[in-house]
Amino acid sequence: MTRVEQLFGNVVSTIGFGSTARFSTASRRWAMALLIVGAFLRAQIAVGQTTFLVEVTVDRPDASPGDGVCADVVGFCTLRAAIM
């Protein structure tokens, strides 16, 4: 054992009151898989965000919901159309 391992080995691997963490290979693989999946899910959610400028205060629905355009039948962006 090298001098660095003697000095710092237990500091890195000690959790709490002197207990050392020992994780199986399967646990490490599951943790890594969850991190990778979480990173991809988070990226997809961030891509779907859109900002709309509400132009009028009347309550009219979107002319064609789900197309990514905020416009009522007249062509203005209302709060209801932006939510739809």
Secondary structure, DSSP 8 states (H G I E B T S, - for coil): --HHHHHHHHHHHEETTTEE----HHHHHHHHHHHHHHHHHHHHHHHT---------S----SSTTSS----TTS---HHHHH-
